[in-house]
């Protein structure tokens, strides 16, 4: 009977311990899942600039659920242990999707909607609030759908431009997503495991104490394994990031180049034709931007005067009705291609100095695209749409660029190909005239190339038009005036035979056409008379949109402003100049001389006074800290943290090894070793070193013999060595008998 009573008490105590432990585990799970959801809320709010609505609403929900769980005194019940109902979750997600659509769709819908962007917005917010709803229903254990919705939401935010395309940002998002998924999986899966374990063991008598012990041991083991996995993930990611930092840009560029033409051909006839930036590699590609969604805004420009022509893509080879760029990518040195045709990289020269109008506090860096000049420049703050792509649009005479990035890649035309974070605005510093540029023979040949058949067809016309022209600019004016005078503009092209070349048909019939045909014809005709030329596509921004059209008044470039024109090279002045052949068009760009307040650059730096610089350094420093991208800070911290973690891991392993070694030695042995080591150190300072193959008795005899034969020893030294010899023998006797050795009284020896 007494045995049964004690068994009942033990079982009751174990059950109480189990309940208390489950309560602590539940609170831990609630806080962990709440932290992960807060991170998701921050990501979505930052991506869509919805801190005041999405961020505040979500934080209120999270705080309310956490407060409810911690204020409740109820312990885990059978209801808490049951698995969430898939039916309830499905219905909840559908309800959230409907409510989010009613809330977000009218807000994102415009006169010319971007359906892809609307879909990304709706699904991102629906995923976030579905996760919050499911967690509010099951805050202690969560559900596996939260993991799926979280990863899906991260992908959508990345697609919406929530993170830059730099390696640092991409690595940061990847690492944080993996860690969040691991932590969330452990909480959710462990909850299922504990529910299963509780249901199968609570009915047994006398086993709860053992279960708690095994759970504690297993939890400690999982914690150590988790730390090791995180360290391994950090080291592996750092190594992969270092390798791909040099290889990834080339791979991305090759893939983009191969797919771009196919993408343009596929989207030209579809409803998404005007949702990307204009590139125009194929004849007719620009027309889709002019016709499909013509009022869609591609660029917003903040400047004191009309921005004019903004170059986006430069082509130098025309073949089979398509334009392409023959720039040679960064690769191994020593190949057969002229070095002037290679891409090259430039690094920043410091922080940007232009005060932004659209995003104050954004951290930009300055890159000198050309040699610094003392000429007056006009700053143009340009904000694009990251959903459209990564093309950077700049005036022809751009001297420097302030952008969010670490390193820029330029092709041999000086066009920025990679390195600019499209999520942030960038500032172009433009002058009136482009800088001098000397072309190599390889570059000239590249920009004089015309296929033999086309050259035979076009040369007679080109020579006829330029018969009275003596200079490069005269030839360009003659051909431009010919198209302006003899042709008309139109987007509806007449039908022609499939096998007939569209350019030849255009020149023969003189049918109405759009800018692509005029620019392409001008390039080829000028090349036939020896003028290096290139084909340029971009936007012409000459419309100022006020508050009745957009929230922030600025210059805009819409889809209907997509354009193609020609740039010709003047060998006398060694400069490029624009040639506009499209009827009804005239080329214009920024003119710093027409501004009342000018910006002067000297060596790539602003001309603000030293007094202003000294007065504002603190505010600018604070602004830089507040504007630093979270991903960049995390990436830098993440890289250097690996060293700290590695050192800590090594120290922990050494201490663990020593603690294990010490645990196998008795207390008497440890005290004896410390005692002997102390005496050895004292004797070593006096010149008496015990050999490794010398026993304690032999060492004691050597000390005693030194006292007898040495006449140089002083009285206190003799006394010291005699005491040491006596102690060595006593120590050896005690150790061989398994006793505690006598202490060393150093004060008596002195």
C-alpha positions as CSV (number, residue, x, y, z in Angstrom):
1,X,0.0,0.0,0.0
2,X,2.9,2.3,0.9
3,X,4.6,1.5,-2.4
4,X,1.4,2.3,-4.3
5,X,1.1,5.6,-2.4
6,X,4.6,6.7,-3.2
7,X,4.1,5.6,-6.8
8,X,1.0,7.8,-7.0
9,X,2.9,10.8,-5.5
10,X,5.7,10.4,-7.9
11,X,3.3,10.2,-10.8
12,X,1.4,13.3,-9.6
13,X,4.7,15.2,-9.2
14,X,5.8,14.2,-12.7
15,X,2.5,15.3,-14.1
16,X,2.7,18.7,-12.5
17,X,6.3,19.0,-13.8
18,X,5.1,18.1,-17.3
19,X,2.3,20.7,-17.1
20,X,4.8,23.4,-16.0
21,X,7.3,22.4,-18.7
22,X,4.6,22.4,-21.4
23,X,3.5,25.9,-20.3
24,X,7.1,27.2,-20.6
25,X,7.4,25.5,-24.0
26,X,4.1,27.1,-25.2
27,X,5.2,30.6,-24.2
28,X,8.6,30.0,-25.9
29,X,6.8,28.9,-29.1
30,X,4.4,31.9,-29.0
31,X,7.3,34.4,-28.7
32,X,9.4,32.7,-31.4
33,X,6.6,32.6,-33.9
34,X,5.7,36.2,-33.1
35,X,9.3,37.3,-33.8
36,X,9.3,35.6,-37.1
37,X,6.0,37.2,-38.1
38,X,7.3,40.7,-37.0
39,X,10.2,40.2,-39.4
40,X,7.8,39.3,-42.2
41,X,5.7,42.4,-41.4
42,X,8.7,44.6,-41.6
43,X,9.7,43.1,-45.0
44,X,6.3,43.6,-46.5
45,X,5.8,47.1,-45.0
46,X,9.2,48.2,-46.3
47,X,8.7,46.8,-49.7
48,X,5.3,48.4,-50.3
49,X,5.9,51.5,-48.1
50,X,2.9,50.6,-45.9
51,X,4.3,51.1,-42.4
52,X,1.4,53.3,-41.4
53,X,-1.3,50.8,-42.4
54,X,0.1,47.3,-42.8
55,X,2.8,47.6,-40.2
56,X,0.7,49.2,-37.5
57,X,-2.3,46.8,-38.1
58,X,-0.1,43.7,-38.0
59,X,1.8,44.8,-34.8
60,X,-1.5,45.4,-33.0
61,X,-2.6,41.9,-33.9
62,X,0.6,40.3,-32.8
63,X,0.7,42.2,-29.5
64,X,-2.9,41.3,-28.8
65,X,-2.3,37.6,-29.4
66,X,0.8,37.6,-27.2
67,X,-0.9,39.4,-24.4
68,X,-3.8,37.0,-24.5
69,X,-1.6,34.0,-24.3
70,X,0.5,35.3,-21.4
71,X,-2.5,36.6,-19.4
72,X,-4.2,33.3,-19.7
73,X,-3.7,31.0,-16.7
74,X,-5.0,27.9,-18.4
75,X,-2.6,25.1,-19.0
76,X,-2.5,22.9,-22.0
77,X,-5.7,21.0,-22.6
78,X,-6.7,18.3,-25.0
79,X,-8.1,21.0,-27.2
80,X,-4.6,22.6,-27.4
81,X,-3.1,19.3,-28.4
82,X,-5.3,18.6,-31.4
83,X,-4.0,19.3,-34.9
84,X,-5.3,22.4,-36.6
85,X,-8.2,21.8,-39.0
86,X,-7.3,22.1,-42.6
87,X,-10.8,23.1,-43.4
88,X,-10.6,26.1,-41.0
89,X,-7.3,27.1,-42.4
90,X,-8.5,26.9,-46.0
91,X,-11.6,29.0,-45.3
92,X,-9.6,31.5,-43.3
93,X,-7.1,32.0,-46.2
94,X,-10.0,32.5,-48.7
95,X,-11.6,35.0,-46.5
96,X,-8.4,36.9,-46.1
97,X,-7.8,36.8,-49.9
98,X,-11.2,38.4,-50.5
99,X,-10.8,41.1,-47.9
100,X,-7.3,42.0,-49.1
101,X,-8.5,42.2,-52.7
102,X,-11.3,44.6,-51.7
103,X,-8.8,46.6,-49.7
104,X,-5.7,46.7,-52.0
105,X,-7.2,46.4,-55.5
106,X,-8.8,49.8,-55.7
107,X,-5.7,51.3,-54.2
108,X,-3.3,49.8,-56.8
109,X,-5.6,50.2,-59.7
110,X,-4.8,53.1,-62.0
111,X,-5.8,54.3,-65.4
112,X,-3.2,52.0,-67.0
113,X,-2.8,49.2,-64.5
114,X,0.2,46.9,-64.3
115,X,-1.5,43.6,-63.7
116,X,1.7,41.8,-62.7
117,X,2.4,44.4,-60.0
118,X,-1.2,44.3,-58.8
119,X,-1.0,40.5,-58.5
120,X,2.3,40.6,-56.6
121,X,0.8,43.3,-54.2
122,X,-2.4,41.3,-53.5
123,X,-0.6,38.0,-53.0
124,X,2.0,39.5,-50.7
125,X,-0.5,41.1,-48.4
126,X,-2.8,38.1,-48.5
127,X,0.1,35.8,-47.5
128,X,1.0,38.0,-44.6
129,X,-2.4,38.4,-43.2
130,X,-3.2,34.7,-43.7
131,X,-0.1,33.8,-41.6
132,X,-1.3,36.2,-38.9
133,X,-4.8,34.6,-39.0
134,X,-3.5,31.1,-38.7
135,X,-1.1,32.0,-35.9
136,X,-3.9,33.8,-34.0
137,X,-6.0,30.6,-34.2
138,X,-3.1,28.4,-33.1
139,X,-0.5,30.7,-31.4
140,X,1.2,27.9,-29.3
141,X,2.0,25.5,-32.1
142,X,1.5,27.2,-35.4
143,X,0.9,25.3,-38.6
144,X,3.0,24.1,-41.5
145,X,1.1,26.4,-43.8
146,X,2.8,29.4,-42.0
147,X,6.2,28.1,-43.3
148,X,4.9,27.9,-46.9
149,X,3.2,31.3,-46.8
150,X,6.3,32.9,-45.3
151,X,8.6,31.7,-48.0
152,X,6.1,32.6,-50.7
153,X,5.8,36.0,-49.2
154,X,9.6,36.5,-49.3
155,X,9.7,35.6,-53.0
156,X,6.9,38.0,-53.8
157,X,8.6,40.8,-52.0
158,X,11.9,40.2,-53.8
159,X,10.0,40.2,-57.1
160,X,8.3,43.5,-56.1
161,X,11.7,45.1,-55.5
162,X,11.9,44.7,-51.7
163,X,15.6,43.9,-51.9
164,X,18.3,45.2,-54.2
165,X,20.0,42.9,-56.8
166,X,23.4,43.3,-55.2
167,X,25.1,40.2,-53.9
168,X,25.1,41.5,-50.4
169,X,21.3,41.9,-50.4
170,X,20.6,38.6,-52.1
171,X,22.9,36.8,-49.7
172,X,21.3,38.5,-46.7
173,X,17.8,37.6,-47.8
174,X,18.7,34.0,-48.5
175,X,20.5,33.5,-45.2
176,X,17.7,35.2,-43.1
177,X,15.0,33.2,-44.9
178,X,16.8,29.9,-44.3
179,X,17.3,30.7,-40.6
180,X,13.7,31.8,-40.2
181,X,12.5,28.7,-41.9
182,X,14.7,26.5,-39.7
183,X,13.5,28.2,-36.5
184,X,9.9,28.1,-37.5
185,X,10.1,24.5,-38.6
186,X,11.6,23.5,-35.3
187,X,8.9,25.2,-33.3
188,X,6.0,23.8,-35.4
189,X,7.4,20.3,-35.9
190,X,8.5,20.0,-32.2
191,X,4.9,20.9,-31.2
192,X,3.6,18.0,-33.2
193,X,6.2,15.7,-31.7
194,X,5.4,16.7,-28.2
195,X,1.7,16.3,-28.7
196,X,2.2,12.8,-30.0
197,X,4.6,12.0,-27.2
198,X,2.2,13.3,-24.5
199,X,-0.8,11.3,-25.9
200,X,1.2,8.0,-25.9
201,X,2.9,8.4,-22.5
202,X,0.7,10.3,-20.0
203,X,-1.5,7.2,-19.5
204,X,1.5,5.2,-18.2
205,X,2.4,5.3,-14.5
206,X,5.8,6.4,-13.2
207,X,7.3,7.3,-16.6
208,X,6.9,11.2,-16.7
209,X,10.1,11.9,-14.8
210,X,12.1,9.8,-17.2
211,X,10.4,11.5,-20.1
212,X,11.3,14.9,-18.8
213,X,14.9,13.9,-18.4
214,X,15.0,12.5,-21.9
215,X,13.4,15.6,-23.3
216,X,15.9,17.8,-21.5
217,X,18.8,15.8,-22.8
218,X,17.4,15.7,-26.3
219,X,16.7,19.5,-26.2
220,X,20.3,20.2,-25.2
221,X,21.5,18.0,-28.0
222,X,19.3,19.7,-30.6
223,X,20.5,23.1,-29.4
224,X,24.1,22.1,-29.8
225,X,23.3,20.7,-33.2
226,X,21.4,23.8,-34.2
227,X,24.3,26.1,-33.3
228,X,26.7,23.9,-35.2
229,X,24.4,23.9,-38.2
230,X,24.1,27.7,-38.1
231,X,27.9,28.1,-37.9
232,X,28.3,25.7,-40.8
233,X,25.7,27.6,-42.8
234,X,27.4,30.9,-42.1
235,X,30.8,29.6,-43.2
236,X,29.5,27.9,-46.3
237,X,27.5,30.9,-47.4
238,X,30.4,33.3,-46.9
239,X,32.6,31.1,-49.0
240,X,30.0,30.7,-51.7
241,X,29.3,34.5,-51.7
242,X,33.0,35.3,-52.1
243,X,33.3,33.0,-55.1
244,X,30.1,34.1,-56.8
245,X,30.9,37.8,-56.2
246,X,33.2,37.5,-59.2
247,X,31.5,34.9,-61.2
248,X,27.8,35.7,-60.8
249,X,27.7,39.0,-62.7
250,X,29.1,37.4,-65.8
251,X,26.6,34.5,-65.6
252,X,23.7,36.8,-65.0
253,X,24.7,39.0,-68.0
254,X,25.1,36.0,-70.3
255,X,21.7,34.6,-69.3
256,X,20.0,38.0,-69.6
257,X,21.6,38.6,-73.1
258,X,20.4,35.2,-74.4
259,X,16.9,35.6,-73.0
260,X,16.3,39.3,-73.8
261,X,15.4,38.9,-77.4
262,X,13.2,35.9,-76.8
263,X,11.4,37.8,-74.0
264,X,10.8,40.8,-76.2
265,X,9.5,38.7,-79.0
266,X,7.1,36.9,-76.6
267,X,5.8,40.0,-74.9
268,X,5.6,42.3,-78.0
269,X,2.1,40.9,-78.9
270,X,0.9,40.3,-75.4
271,X,-0.8,42.5,-72.8
272,X,2.5,42.7,-70.8
273,X,4.3,44.4,-73.7
274,X,4.5,47.8,-72.0
275,X,5.3,46.5,-68.5
276,X,9.1,46.4,-68.9
277,X,11.6,49.1,-69.8
278,X,12.0,49.8,-73.4
279,X,15.0,48.0,-75.0
280,X,14.1,47.7,-78.7
281,X,16.5,45.1,-80.0
282,X,14.0,43.9,-82.6
283,X,12.2,46.2,-85.1
284,X,8.7,46.7,-83.8
285,X,9.6,46.1,-80.1
286,X,9.3,49.8,-79.3
287,X,5.9,50.0,-80.9
288,X,4.4,47.8,-78.2
289,X,5.4,50.4,-75.6
290,X,3.8,53.1,-77.7
291,X,0.5,51.3,-78.2
292,X,0.1,49.0,-75.1
293,X,-0.5,50.9,-71.9
294,X,0.8,54.3,-73.3
295,X,0.2,56.3,-70.1
296,X,2.1,53.9,-67.9
297,X,4.9,55.7,-66.1
298,X,8.4,54.2,-66.6
299,X,10.6,56.9,-65.0
300,X,10.1,59.8,-62.6
301,X,12.8,62.6,-62.9
302,X,13.3,65.4,-60.4
303,X,15.2,68.2,-62.1
304,X,14.9,72.0,-62.5
305,X,14.5,71.8,-66.3
306,X,13.2,69.4,-68.9
307,X,15.3,66.2,-68.9
308,X,14.9,65.5,-72.6
309,X,16.5,62.4,-74.1
310,X,17.6,59.6,-71.7
311,X,19.6,56.8,-73.1
312,X,19.0,53.3,-71.8
313,X,20.4,50.7,-74.3
314,X,23.1,51.1,-77.0
315,X,23.4,48.8,-79.9
316,X,26.1,48.6,-82.5
317,X,25.3,45.6,-84.8
318,X,22.3,45.2,-87.0
319,X,21.6,41.8,-88.6
320,X,18.4,39.8,-89.5
321,X,16.1,42.6,-88.4
322,X,17.6,42.7,-84.9
323,X,20.0,44.9,-83.1
324,X,22.6,43.5,-80.7
325,X,25.5,44.8,-78.6
326,X,28.8,43.3,-79.3
327,X,30.5,44.3,-76.1
328,X,32.9,41.7,-74.8
329,X,32.2,40.6,-71.2
330,X,34.7,40.6,-68.4
331,X,36.9,37.5,-68.8
332,X,40.4,36.2,-68.8
333,X,43.1,38.5,-70.0
334,X,45.2,37.8,-73.1
335,X,42.4,36.9,-75.5
336,X,42.3,37.9,-79.2
337,X,39.7,40.6,-78.8
338,X,40.9,44.2,-78.6
339,X,40.9,45.5,-75.0
340,X,38.9,48.6,-76.0
341,X,35.9,46.3,-76.6
342,X,36.0,44.8,-73.1
343,X,33.6,45.7,-70.3
344,X,35.3,47.4,-67.4
345,X,34.4,48.0,-63.8
346,X,34.7,51.2,-61.8
347,X,34.5,51.8,-58.0
348,X,33.0,54.6,-56.1
349,X,35.0,57.7,-55.2
350,X,33.0,58.5,-52.1
351,X,29.5,59.2,-50.8
352,X,27.0,61.1,-52.9
353,X,26.5,64.8,-52.1
354,X,23.2,65.5,-54.0
355,X,20.2,66.1,-51.7
356,X,17.4,63.8,-52.9
357,X,13.9,64.9,-53.4
358,X,12.1,61.6,-53.7
359,X,13.8,59.6,-51.0
360,X,15.6,61.7,-48.5
361,X,18.1,59.7,-46.4
362,X,18.9,57.1,-49.1
363,X,22.6,56.3,-49.0
364,X,24.1,56.8,-52.5
365,X,27.7,56.6,-53.7
366,X,29.4,58.6,-56.4
367,X,30.9,57.0,-59.5
368,X,32.9,59.0,-62.1
369,X,31.8,57.8,-65.5
370,X,34.2,60.2,-67.1
371,X,37.2,62.2,-66.0
372,X,36.2,64.9,-63.4
373,X,35.5,68.3,-64.9
374,X,35.0,71.8,-63.7
375,X,32.1,72.4,-66.1
376,X,28.7,73.2,-64.8
377,X,26.5,70.2,-64.5
378,X,22.8,69.6,-64.0
379,X,21.8,67.0,-61.5
380,X,18.9,64.8,-62.5
381,X,17.4,62.5,-59.8
382,X,15.8,59.5,-61.6
383,X,13.5,57.0,-60.0
384,X,12.6,53.9,-61.9
385,X,10.3,51.0,-61.4
386,X,12.2,47.9,-60.2
387,X,9.4,45.7,-61.6
388,X,10.4,46.8,-65.1
389,X,14.0,45.7,-65.0
390,X,17.5,47.0,-64.3
391,X,18.3,49.4,-67.2
392,X,19.9,52.7,-66.1
393,X,18.7,55.7,-68.1
394,X,21.1,58.7,-68.5
395,X,21.7,61.7,-70.7
396,X,24.4,61.5,-73.3
397,X,26.7,64.0,-71.5
398,X,26.6,62.3,-68.1
399,X,29.8,62.9,-66.2
400,X,29.1,61.2,-62.9
401,X,26.5,59.0,-61.3
402,X,25.3,58.8,-57.7
403,X,23.7,55.4,-57.1
404,X,23.1,52.7,-54.5
405,X,25.8,50.1,-55.3
406,X,29.3,49.0,-54.6
407,X,30.8,48.6,-58.1
408,X,29.6,49.4,-61.6
409,X,30.1,47.5,-64.8
410,X,30.4,49.6,-68.0
411,X,30.6,48.4,-71.6
412,X,32.8,49.9,-74.2
413,X,30.1,52.5,-75.0
414,X,30.3,53.8,-71.4
415,X,26.8,52.4,-70.7
416,X,26.1,51.2,-67.2
417,X,25.3,47.5,-67.5
418,X,25.3,46.2,-63.9
419,X,25.8,47.3,-60.3
420,X,23.0,49.9,-59.7
421,X,20.3,49.0,-57.2
422,X,17.1,49.7,-59.1
423,X,15.1,50.0,-55.9
424,X,16.7,53.3,-55.0
425,X,16.8,56.5,-57.0
426,X,20.0,57.5,-58.8
427,X,21.4,60.9,-59.7
428,X,23.1,61.8,-63.0
429,X,25.3,64.8,-63.3
430,X,25.1,66.0,-67.0
431,X,26.9,68.7,-68.9
432,X,25.9,70.4,-72.1
433,X,28.5,68.7,-74.3
434,X,29.6,65.1,-74.0
435,X,33.3,64.6,-73.1
436,X,36.0,63.9,-75.7
437,X,36.4,60.2,-76.5
438,X,39.0,58.7,-78.8
439,X,37.8,55.5,-80.5
440,X,40.1,52.6,-81.2
441,X,40.3,51.0,-84.6
442,X,38.4,48.0,-83.3
443,X,35.6,50.3,-82.1
444,X,35.5,52.1,-85.4
445,X,35.2,48.9,-87.4
446,X,32.5,47.7,-85.1
447,X,30.4,50.9,-85.6
448,X,31.0,51.0,-89.3
449,X,29.8,47.4,-90.0
450,X,27.1,46.9,-92.5
451,X,26.2,43.6,-94.1
452,X,27.5,43.4,-97.7
453,X,24.1,43.0,-99.3
454,X,22.6,45.9,-97.3
455,X,25.7,48.1,-98.1
456,X,25.2,47.5,-101.8
457,X,21.6,48.5,-101.5
458,X,22.1,51.6,-99.3
459,X,25.4,53.1,-100.5
460,X,23.9,54.8,-103.6
461,X,21.2,56.5,-101.6
462,X,23.7,57.5,-98.9
463,X,26.2,59.0,-101.4
464,X,23.4,60.9,-103.2
465,X,22.2,62.4,-99.9
466,X,25.7,63.4,-98.8
467,X,27.2,64.5,-102.1
468,X,27.5,68.1,-100.9
469,X,28.4,67.3,-97.3
470,X,32.0,67.7,-96.3
471,X,31.9,67.1,-92.5
472,X,30.5,64.5,-90.3
473,X,27.8,66.8,-88.9
474,X,26.9,67.9,-92.5
475,X,26.4,64.3,-93.5
476,X,24.2,63.6,-90.4
477,X,22.1,66.7,-91.1
478,X,21.6,65.8,-94.8
479,X,20.3,62.3,-93.9
480,X,18.2,63.6,-91.0
481,X,16.6,66.3,-93.2
482,X,15.8,63.7,-95.8
483,X,13.7,61.7,-93.5
484,X,12.2,64.7,-91.8
485,X,11.2,66.1,-95.2
486,X,10.2,63.1,-97.3
487,X,8.6,60.7,-94.7
488,X,5.8,60.8,-92.2
489,X,5.4,59.3,-88.8
490,X,2.9,56.5,-88.0
491,X,2.5,53.3,-85.9
492,X,0.3,51.4,-88.3
493,X,2.6,49.7,-90.8
494,X,1.4,48.4,-94.2
495,X,1.5,44.8,-95.0
496,X,4.5,43.3,-96.8
497,X,5.7,40.0,-97.9
498,X,7.2,37.9,-95.1
499,X,10.4,37.3,-97.0
500,X,10.9,41.0,-97.8
501,X,13.3,43.0,-95.6
502,X,11.3,45.5,-93.6
503,X,14.0,48.2,-93.9
504,X,14.4,47.9,-97.6
505,X,10.6,47.9,-98.0
506,X,10.4,51.1,-95.8
507,X,13.0,53.0,-97.9
508,X,11.5,51.9,-101.2
509,X,7.9,52.6,-100.4
510,X,8.4,55.5,-97.9
511,X,5.4,54.3,-95.9
512,X,4.6,55.9,-92.5
513,X,6.7,54.4,-89.8
514,X,7.8,54.9,-86.2
515,X,11.2,55.9,-84.7
516,X,12.8,52.4,-85.0
517,X,12.8,52.5,-88.8
518,X,14.1,56.1,-89.0
519,X,16.9,55.5,-86.5
520,X,18.0,52.2,-88.0
521,X,18.0,53.6,-91.5
522,X,20.0,56.6,-90.3
523,X,22.6,54.4,-88.6
524,X,23.2,52.3,-91.7
525,X,23.2,55.2,-94.2
526,X,25.8,57.1,-92.2
527,X,27.9,54.0,-91.9
528,X,27.9,53.7,-95.7
529,X,29.5,57.1,-96.0
530,X,32.2,56.4,-93.3
531,X,30.6,57.8,-90.2
532,X,30.8,55.6,-87.0
533,X,27.3,55.4,-85.6
534,X,25.2,53.5,-83.0
535,X,21.6,52.8,-82.3
536,X,20.2,54.1,-79.0
537,X,16.9,53.4,-77.3
538,X,15.4,55.1,-74.2
539,X,12.8,57.7,-73.3
540,X,12.1,61.3,-74.0
541,X,11.0,63.1,-70.9
542,X,9.3,66.4,-71.6
543,X,6.1,66.1,-69.6
544,X,5.8,67.6,-66.1
545,X,3.1,65.8,-64.1
546,X,1.4,67.8,-61.3
547,X,-0.5,66.6,-58.2
548,X,-3.6,66.0,-60.3
549,X,-1.8,63.1,-62.0
550,X,0.7,61.7,-59.5
551,X,1.3,62.1,-55.8
552,X,4.7,63.8,-56.2
553,X,5.0,66.4,-59.0
554,X,8.0,65.7,-61.2
555,X,9.0,65.1,-64.8
556,X,7.8,61.8,-66.1
557,X,8.6,59.4,-69.0
558,X,5.7,57.2,-70.0
559,X,5.5,54.2,-72.2
560,X,4.4,56.4,-75.1
561,X,7.7,58.4,-74.6
562,X,9.8,55.3,-75.6
563,X,12.0,56.3,-78.5
564,X,14.9,55.3,-80.7
565,X,17.5,57.6,-82.2
566,X,21.0,57.7,-83.6
567,X,24.3,58.8,-82.2
568,X,27.2,59.6,-84.6
569,X,30.9,60.1,-83.9
570,X,32.7,63.3,-85.0
571,X,36.4,62.4,-85.5
572,X,37.4,66.1,-85.6
573,X,36.0,67.0,-82.2
574,X,36.3,63.4,-80.9
575,X,32.8,63.6,-79.5
576,X,29.4,61.8,-79.9
577,X,26.3,63.7,-81.0
578,X,22.7,62.8,-81.4
579,X,21.0,62.6,-84.8
580,X,17.2,62.8,-84.8
581,X,15.6,61.6,-88.0
582,X,12.0,60.9,-86.9
583,X,9.6,63.4,-88.4
584,X,8.2,65.9,-85.9
585,X,11.0,65.2,-83.4
586,X,13.9,67.5,-82.4
587,X,16.7,66.4,-80.0
588,X,17.0,68.3,-76.7
589,X,18.8,67.6,-73.5
590,X,19.6,69.4,-70.2
591,X,21.5,72.7,-70.4
592,X,23.2,73.8,-67.2
593,X,23.8,77.2,-68.7
594,X,20.1,78.0,-68.6
595,X,19.7,77.4,-64.9
596,X,19.8,80.3,-62.4
597,X,21.4,78.2,-59.6
598,X,24.2,76.0,-61.0
599,X,26.0,73.1,-59.6
600,X,29.8,73.1,-60.3
601,X,31.9,70.0,-59.9
602,X,35.6,70.0,-59.3
603,X,37.2,66.6,-59.2
604,X,33.9,64.9,-58.8
605,X,33.0,66.7,-55.6
606,X,30.4,69.3,-54.7
607,X,31.2,73.0,-54.5
608,X,29.5,73.5,-51.2
609,X,31.5,75.7,-48.8
610,X,33.7,74.4,-46.1
611,X,31.6,76.2,-43.5
612,X,28.5,74.4,-44.6
613,X,30.4,71.1,-44.7
614,X,31.7,71.6,-41.2
615,X,28.3,72.6,-39.9
616,X,26.4,69.7,-41.4
617,X,28.9,66.8,-40.9
618,X,27.1,65.5,-37.8
619,X,23.6,65.6,-39.4
620,X,25.0,64.0,-42.6
621,X,26.7,61.3,-40.5
622,X,23.4,60.6,-38.6
623,X,21.6,60.5,-41.9
624,X,24.1,58.0,-43.4
625,X,23.7,55.7,-40.4
626,X,19.9,55.9,-40.5
627,X,19.8,55.4,-44.3
628,X,22.2,52.5,-44.5
629,X,20.5,49.5,-46.0
630,X,19.7,46.8,-43.5
631,X,20.9,44.1,-45.9
632,X,24.3,45.7,-46.3
633,X,24.8,46.1,-42.6
634,X,23.7,42.5,-42.0
635,X,25.9,41.2,-44.8
636,X,29.0,43.0,-43.4
637,X,28.2,41.9,-39.8
638,X,27.5,38.4,-41.0
639,X,30.9,38.1,-42.8
640,X,33.0,39.3,-39.8
641,X,30.8,37.4,-37.3
642,X,32.0,34.2,-38.8
643,X,35.5,34.8,-37.5
644,X,34.1,35.5,-34.0
645,X,31.9,32.4,-34.2
646,X,34.8,30.3,-35.4
647,X,37.1,31.5,-32.6
648,X,34.4,30.9,-30.1
649,X,33.8,27.4,-31.4
650,X,37.5,26.5,-31.1
651,X,37.7,27.9,-27.6
652,X,34.5,25.9,-26.6
653,X,36.0,22.7,-28.0
654,X,39.3,23.2,-26.2
655,X,37.6,23.9,-22.9
656,X,35.2,21.0,-23.4
657,X,38.2,18.7,-24.1
658,X,40.0,19.9,-21.0
659,X,36.9,19.6,-18.8
660,X,36.5,16.0,-19.9
661,X,40.1,15.3,-19.2
662,X,39.9,16.9,-15.8
663,X,36.7,14.9,-15.0
664,X,38.6,11.7,-15.4
665,X,41.3,12.8,-12.8
666,X,40.6,12.7,-9.1
667,X,40.7,15.7,-6.9
668,X,43.9,14.5,-5.2
669,X,45.6,14.1,-8.5
670,X,44.7,17.6,-9.7
671,X,45.9,19.2,-6.5
672,X,49.2,17.2,-6.6
673,X,49.9,18.3,-10.2
674,X,49.3,21.9,-9.4
675,X,51.5,21.7,-6.4
676,X,54.4,20.1,-8.3
677,X,54.1,22.5,-11.2
678,X,54.4,25.4,-8.8
679,X,57.6,24.0,-7.2
680,X,59.1,23.3,-10.6
681,X,58.5,26.9,-11.7
682,X,60.2,28.3,-8.5
683,X,63.2,26.1,-9.0
684,X,63.4,26.9,-12.8
685,X,63.7,30.6,-12.0
686,X,66.8,29.6,-9.9
687,X,68.4,27.6,-12.7
688,X,67.4,24.1,-11.6
689,X,65.3,22.3,-14.3
690,X,64.0,18.8,-13.9
691,X,64.7,16.7,-16.9
692,X,61.8,14.8,-18.6
693,X,63.4,11.4,-17.9
694,X,64.5,12.4,-14.3
695,X,62.4,11.0,-11.4
696,X,61.5,13.0,-8.4
697,X,64.1,11.0,-6.2
698,X,66.8,11.6,-8.7
699,X,66.0,15.3,-8.9
700,X,66.0,15.5,-5.1
701,X,69.5,13.8,-5.0
702,X,70.8,16.3,-7.5
703,X,69.6,19.2,-5.5
704,X,71.2,17.8,-2.3
705,X,74.4,17.2,-4.2
706,X,74.5,20.7,-5.5
707,X,74.3,22.0,-1.9
708,X,77.3,19.9,-0.8
709,X,79.7,20.6,-3.8
710,X,78.8,24.2,-4.6
711,X,80.7,26.8,-2.7
712,X,79.1,29.8,-4.4
713,X,75.7,29.3,-2.9
714,X,74.7,31.7,-0.1
715,X,73.3,30.5,3.1
716,X,69.7,31.2,2.3
717,X,70.1,29.5,-1.1
718,X,71.5,26.4,0.5
719,X,68.7,26.3,3.0
720,X,66.2,26.7,0.1
721,X,67.6,23.8,-1.9
722,X,67.7,21.5,1.1
723,X,64.1,22.3,1.8
724,X,63.2,21.6,-1.8
725,X,65.1,18.2,-1.8
726,X,63.3,17.2,1.4
727,X,59.9,18.2,-0.1
728,X,60.5,16.3,-3.4
729,X,61.2,13.1,-1.5
730,X,58.2,13.6,0.8
731,X,56.0,14.3,-2.3
732,X,57.2,11.2,-4.1
733,X,56.6,9.0,-1.0
734,X,53.0,10.4,-0.5
735,X,52.1,9.9,-4.2
736,X,53.3,6.3,-4.3
737,X,51.3,5.6,-1.2
738,X,48.2,7.3,-2.6
739,X,48.2,10.0,0.1
740,X,47.9,13.8,-0.1
741,X,51.4,15.3,-0.4
742,X,52.6,17.9,2.1
743,X,52.2,21.5,1.2
744,X,55.1,23.6,0.0
745,X,55.8,26.3,2.6
746,X,57.7,28.8,0.4
747,X,57.9,31.4,3.3
748,X,59.9,28.9,5.4
749,X,62.1,28.1,2.5
750,X,63.0,31.8,2.1
